[in-house]
Every structure is written in structure tokens, then in C-alpha cells.
Amino acid sequence: MVDVHHDPATRAEIRAFVRANHPDVGGDPEAFAAGLARLRGRTADPRFDAPIVVETRPGGVRGLLHRVRCRWRRRHAPPRVR
């Protein structure tokens, strides 16, 4: 975690927003990025200027099959040492 010195009220507001809108808990990625940009606009710390990247993984049956295939390939791969 990055050590940033914010006042407790600002920190609490950012944490509450992230808990409510994070894409991993069902939030909209665009709304999350826009909200973080709005909250980050109030800070003068340049460490938070990186773009937000949201990766999607296959879900449902397709995602389950993907995870099973990956695990099978790892288990049945040839050894890495001779």
C-alpha cells in the first residue's frame, strides 16, 4: 500500500467510495474511474496519475472451463528441471 498522508475524513471518503463502487464487487468500471479521478483531483500527489486499467475474465461456464484447462495444463506440463 502506498503511504499517503491524507486527513482522516478524506481517507474515509475515498475508502467508502472504493468499497461501494469497485468493479470487483459489481460496480461500473467507468463510474469507478470517473469517481477516482474526481477524488484524486483534490489531492496534489502526482503518484496517482497512472491510468486505471480494468481487465475482464471470462465468466460463467466459459470461465469455469478456462480455469479447469489452465489447471490441467499446469499439472500435466513437462518438468522445468532436467
Buried (B, 14 or more C-beta within 10 A) or exposed (E): EEEEEEEEEEEEBBEEBBEEBEBEEEBEBEEBBEBBEEBBEEEEEEEBEEEEEEEEEEEEEEEEEEEEEEEEEEEEEEEEEE
